[in-house]
Amino acid sequence: MAEINETEYEFYMATDMSVDLNSSTDTLKGEVVYEMSKADIYILRNSIFARHGYSFKKKDLRSYFDRMSWYIPVHANIRAELTELEKKNIEILLAYEEHAEEYYDSFGR
């Protein structure tokens, strides 16, 4: 039996919430992000980069987004393409993701 990498395992714990929200077009509110699992926050944050065609180096992210019909990995650096809304959403997601990692276990809240 293969050993499961904890980071890869958490990625599979993501729920529909990480798909239902579009962090590139929706203004994320703290009260919504607070209720999300660590994996959902991680996927939602990285979906911003994926929508710009970022080619992920991390296997878990590449595997996840490769399953999305809209994902076309073509760029190594997309920072200049981020909108102000996306930058603000990344900030809030990072703040809550850090909190979730510090105070909650790998299964979320």
KEDREN-698247 format. One record per residue: x, y, z of N, C-alpha, C in turn. Coordinates in steps of 0.02 Angstrom, whole numbers, padded with zeros to 5 digits. Example, Ala and Ser with C-alpha at 12.3 -4.5 7.8 and 13.67 -1.06 7.14 Angstrom:
<sites>
+--------+--------+--------+--------+--------+--------+--------+--------+--------+
!   n.c1 !   n.c2 !   n.c3 !  ca.c1 !  ca.c2 !  ca.c3 !   c.c1 !   c.c2 !   c.c3 !
+--------+--------+--------+--------+--------+--------+--------+--------+--------+
!  00660 ! -00284 !  00390 !  00615 ! -00225 !  00390 !  00660 ! -00165 !  00390 !
!  00642 ! -00112 !  00354 !  00684 ! -00053 !  00357 !  00645 !  00002 !  00394 !
+--------+--------+--------+--------+--------+--------+--------+--------+--------+
</sites>
This chain:
<sites>
+--------+--------+--------+--------+--------+--------+--------+--------+--------+
!   n.c1 !   n.c2 !   n.c3 !  ca.c1 !  ca.c2 !  ca.c3 !   c.c1 !   c.c2 !   c.c3 !
+--------+--------+--------+--------+--------+--------+--------+--------+--------+
!  00042 ! -00059 !  00000 !  00000 !  00000 !  00000 !  00045 !  00062 !  00000 !
!  00030 !  00109 ! -00043 !  00069 !  00171 ! -00049 !  00056 !  00216 !  00010 !
!  00108 !  00250 !  00032 !  00101 !  00298 !  00087 !  00067 !  00361 !  00060 !
!  00020 !  00389 !  00098 ! -00016 !  00449 !  00077 !  00019 !  00510 !  00105 !
!  00037 !  00556 !  00061 !  00065 !  00620 !  00081 !  00009 !  00662 !  00109 !
!  00016 !  00689 !  00169 ! -00037 !  00727 !  00202 ! -00061 !  00785 !  00160 !
! -00015 !  00822 !  00128 ! -00035 !  00879 !  00088 ! -00078 !  00856 !  00029 !
! -00059 !  00802 ! -00004 ! -00099 !  00777 ! -00059 ! -00167 !  00752 ! -00034 !
! -00169 !  00723 !  00024 ! -00232 !  00698 !  00052 ! -00279 !  00755 !  00067 !
! -00254 !  00809 !  00094 ! -00297 !  00866 !  00110 ! -00329 !  00894 !  00047 !
! -00293 !  00893 ! -00008 ! -00319 !  00918 ! -00071 ! -00382 !  00880 ! -00090 !
! -00384 !  00816 ! -00078 ! -00443 !  00776 ! -00094 ! -00502 !  00788 ! -00047 !
! -00490 !  00824 !  00008 ! -00543 !  00838 !  00056 ! -00583 !  00901 !  00036 !
! -00566 !  00933 ! -00020 ! -00601 !  00993 ! -00043 ! -00674 !  00976 ! -00058 !
! -00719 !  01024 ! -00045 ! -00790 !  01013 ! -00057 ! -00814 !  01055 ! -00116 !
! -00878 !  01050 ! -00131 ! -00907 !  01089 ! -00186 ! -00901 !  01164 ! -00175 !
! -00892 !  01185 ! -00112 ! -00887 !  01256 ! -00098 ! -00829 !  01288 ! -00136 !
! -00775 !  01251 ! -00144 ! -00717 !  01278 ! -00179 ! -00730 !  01284 ! -00254 !
! -00781 !  01250 ! -00279 ! -00799 !  01254 ! -00350 ! -00856 !  01304 ! -00360 !
! -00901 !  01309 ! -00312 ! -00960 !  01352 ! -00319 ! -00941 !  01426 ! -00319 !
! -00889 !  01445 ! -00284 ! -00867 !  01514 ! -00282 ! -00815 !  01526 ! -00336 !
! -00815 !  01586 ! -00365 ! -00764 !  01604 ! -00414 ! -00724 !  01661 ! -00383 !
! -00665 !  01646 ! -00359 ! -00625 !  01697 ! -00325 ! -00593 !  01747 ! -00372 !
! -00605 !  01738 ! -00437 ! -00582 !  01788 ! -00485 ! -00636 !  01841 ! -00499 !
! -00699 !  01824 ! -00485 ! -00754 !  01872 ! -00499 ! -00797 !  01889 ! -00438 !
! -00798 !  01845 ! -00387 ! -00838 !  01856 ! -00327 ! -00797 !  01890 ! -00273 !
! -00825 !  01940 ! -00240 ! -00792 !  01971 ! -00183 ! -00801 !  01925 ! -00124 !
! -00747 !  01899 ! -00098 ! -00750 !  01852 ! -00042 ! -00756 !  01889 !  00024 !
! -00800 !  01867 !  00066 ! -00811 !  01896 !  00132 ! -00782 !  01850 !  00186 !
! -00755 !  01881 !  00238 ! -00725 !  01843 !  00292 ! -00772 !  01792 !  00323 !
! -00836 !  01810 !  00331 ! -00882 !  01763 !  00363 ! -00895 !  01701 !  00321 !
! -00887 !  01706 !  00256 ! -00894 !  01648 !  00212 ! -00830 !  01606 !  00214 !
! -00773 !  01638 !  00207 ! -00709 !  01603 !  00207 ! -00697 !  01569 !  00274 !
! -00718 !  01601 !  00328 ! -00709 !  01573 !  00395 ! -00740 !  01504 !  00402 !
! -00796 !  01492 !  00367 ! -00832 !  01429 !  00372 ! -00802 !  01374 !  00327 !
! -00753 !  01392 !  00286 ! -00725 !  01344 !  00238 ! -00670 !  01302 !  00270 !
! -00661 !  01243 !  00242 ! -00607 !  01200 !  00264 ! -00541 !  01226 !  00236 !
! -00487 !  01204 !  00265 ! -00420 !  01223 !  00242 ! -00411 !  01204 !  00169 !
! -00434 !  01145 !  00150 ! -00426 !  01122 !  00081 ! -00466 !  01165 !  00033 !
! -00527 !  01185 !  00052 ! -00567 !  01229 !  00009 ! -00532 !  01296 ! -00001 !
! -00505 !  01324 !  00052 ! -00470 !  01388 !  00047 ! -00410 !  01381 !  00001 !
! -00373 !  01328 !  00008 ! -00314 !  01314 ! -00032 ! -00332 !  01309 ! -00107 !
! -00384 !  01272 ! -00123 ! -00406 !  01264 ! -00192 ! -00434 !  01330 ! -00219 !
! -00474 !  01364 ! -00179 ! -00504 !  01427 ! -00202 ! -00450 !  01479 ! -00217 !
! -00400 !  01483 ! -00174 ! -00345 !  01530 ! -00185 ! -00307 !  01513 ! -00248 !
! -00292 !  01451 ! -00257 ! -00253 !  01430 ! -00316 ! -00294 !  01431 ! -00380 !
! -00360 !  01430 ! -00375 ! -00401 !  01434 ! -00435 ! -00393 !  01501 ! -00470 !
! -00375 !  01553 ! -00432 ! -00361 !  01619 ! -00462 ! -00303 !  01612 ! -00511 !
! -00251 !  01580 ! -00490 ! -00192 !  01570 ! -00532 ! -00209 !  01524 ! -00591 !
! -00247 !  01472 ! -00577 ! -00266 !  01424 ! -00629 ! -00306 !  01457 ! -00685 !
! -00351 !  01503 ! -00667 ! -00392 !  01538 ! -00717 ! -00350 !  01581 ! -00764 !
! -00291 !  01599 ! -00742 ! -00246 !  01637 ! -00785 ! -00198 !  01592 ! -00823 !
! -00206 !  01527 ! -00816 ! -00165 !  01479 ! -00853 ! -00098 !  01464 ! -00821 !
! -00093 !  01475 ! -00755 ! -00031 !  01460 ! -00721 ! -00016 !  01385 ! -00724 !
!  00044 !  01368 ! -00740 !  00065 !  01298 ! -00744 !  00095 !  01278 ! -00676 !
!  00055 !  01242 ! -00637 !  00075 !  01223 ! -00569 !  00132 !  01173 ! -00568 !
!  00178 !  01184 ! -00522 !  00233 !  01136 ! -00512 !  00214 !  01083 ! -00460 !
!  00169 !  01102 ! -00413 !  00147 !  01054 ! -00363 !  00100 !  01003 ! -00394 !
!  00116 !  00941 ! -00382 !  00079 !  00886 ! -00413 !  00004 !  00887 ! -00393 !
! -00010 !  00901 ! -00330 ! -00081 !  00900 ! -00308 ! -00122 !  00952 ! -00343 !
! -00095 !  01012 ! -00351 ! -00132 !  01065 ! -00385 ! -00139 !  01051 ! -00459 !
! -00085 !  01029 ! -00490 ! -00088 !  01014 ! -00562 ! -00139 !  00959 ! -00575 !
! -00138 !  00907 ! -00535 ! -00186 !  00852 ! -00542 ! -00257 !  00876 ! -00534 !
! -00270 !  00918 ! -00484 ! -00337 !  00943 ! -00471 ! -00362 !  00985 ! -00530 !
! -00322 !  01034 ! -00551 ! -00345 !  01080 ! -00603 ! -00345 !  01049 ! -00672 !
! -00305 !  00999 ! -00684 ! -00305 !  00963 ! -00748 ! -00374 !  00933 ! -00762 !
! -00413 !  00920 ! -00710 ! -00480 !  00891 ! -00719 ! -00532 !  00943 ! -00737 !
! -00513 !  01007 ! -00735 ! -00560 !  01061 ! -00752 ! -00556 !  01076 ! -00827 !
! -00614 !  01078 ! -00860 ! -00616 !  01089 ! -00932 ! -00588 !  01157 ! -00951 !
! -00591 !  01206 ! -00907 ! -00569 !  01274 ! -00922 ! -00495 !  01285 ! -00910 !
! -00461 !  01237 ! -00878 ! -00391 !  01247 ! -00860 ! -00344 !  01230 ! -00918 !
! -00306 !  01281 ! -00939 ! -00256 !  01272 ! -00991 ! -00189 !  01299 ! -00965 !
! -00145 !  01255 ! -00941 ! -00081 !  01278 ! -00911 ! -00031 !  01299 ! -00964 !
! -00019 !  01365 ! -00968 !  00026 !  01390 ! -01019 !  00077 !  01441 ! -00994 !
!  00069 !  01464 ! -00932 !  00113 !  01517 ! -00907 !  00149 !  01498 ! -00843 !
!  00209 !  01523 ! -00835 !  00248 !  01512 ! -00774 !  00242 !  01571 ! -00726 !
!  00223 !  01629 ! -00752 !  00217 !  01689 ! -00710 !  00156 !  01729 ! -00733 !
!  00106 !  01733 ! -00690 !  00044 !  01769 ! -00708 !  00029 !  01827 ! -00661 !
!  00076 !  01843 ! -00617 !  00064 !  01895 ! -00566 !  00041 !  01961 ! -00596 !
!  00069 !  01981 ! -00654 !  00052 !  02045 ! -00684 ! -00020 !  02045 ! -00711 !
! -00049 !  01987 ! -00720 ! -00117 !  01981 ! -00747 ! -00171 !  01984 ! -00694 !
! -00153 !  01980 ! -00630 ! -00202 !  01978 ! -00576 ! -00239 !  02045 ! -00571 !
! -00305 !  02041 ! -00562 ! -00345 !  02101 ! -00552 ! -00341 !  02123 ! -00479 !
! -00364 !  02183 ! -00465 ! -00365 !  02207 ! -00396 ! -00410 !  02164 ! -00352 !
! -00467 !  02142 ! -00379 ! -00512 !  02098 ! -00342 ! -00477 !  02032 ! -00325 !
! -00442 !  02004 ! -00374 ! -00407 !  01941 ! -00361 ! -00352 !  01950 ! -00309 !
! -00316 !  02005 ! -00311 ! -00264 !  02018 ! -00261 ! -00295 !  02024 ! -00191 !
! -00352 !  02058 ! -00185 ! -00385 !  02064 ! -00120 ! -00410 !  01996 ! -00096 !
! -00438 !  01957 ! -00142 ! -00462 !  01890 ! -00123 ! -00404 !  01845 ! -00102 !
! -00347 !  01850 ! -00135 ! -00289 !  01811 ! -00115 ! -00268 !  01829 ! -00045 !
! -00269 !  01893 ! -00029 ! -00250 !  01916 !  00039 ! -00296 !  01886 !  00092 !
! -00361 !  01890 !  00080 ! -00408 !  01864 !  00131 ! -00402 !  01788 !  00136 !
! -00394 !  01755 !  00080 ! -00387 !  01682 !  00081 ! -00324 !  01661 !  00118 !
! -00269 !  01696 !  00105 ! -00207 !  01680 !  00140 ! -00214 !  01690 !  00215 !
! -00248 !  01743 !  00235 ! -00256 !  01757 !  00307 ! -00296 !  01701 !  00341 !
! -00349 !  01678 !  00308 ! -00389 !  01624 !  00338 ! -00356 !  01556 !  00330 !
! -00319 !  01546 !  00276 ! -00283 !  01483 !  00266 ! -00230 !  01475 !  00320 !
! -00195 !  01528 !  00336 ! -00145 !  01526 !  00389 ! -00178 !  01510 !  00456 !
! -00233 !  01542 !  00470 ! -00271 !  01530 !  00531 ! -00294 !  01457 !  00535 !
! -00320 !  01431 !  00480 ! -00344 !  01362 !  00479 ! -00287 !  01314 !  00492 !
! -00229 !  01326 !  00464 ! -00172 !  01282 !  00474 ! -00149 !  01284 !  00546 !
! -00154 !  01343 !  00577 ! -00129 !  01350 !  00644 ! -00176 !  01320 !  00697 !
! -00241 !  01327 !  00686 ! -00288 !  01308 !  00739 ! -00333 !  01248 !  00724 !
! -00330 !  01221 !  00663 ! -00374 !  01166 !  00646 ! -00335 !  01107 !  00619 !
! -00361 !  01047 !  00627 ! -00326 !  00989 !  00601 ! -00336 !  00981 !  00526 !
! -00308 !  00929 !  00498 ! -00309 !  00920 !  00425 ! -00378 !  00906 !  00397 !
! -00427 !  00893 !  00439 ! -00493 !  00880 !  00414 ! -00536 !  00942 !  00411 !
! -00508 !  01001 !  00423 ! -00546 !  01063 !  00420 ! -00576 !  01080 !  00487 !
! -00633 !  01114 !  00484 ! -00663 !  01141 !  00545 ! -00714 !  01093 !  00575 !
+--------+--------+--------+--------+--------+--------+--------+--------+--------+
</sites>
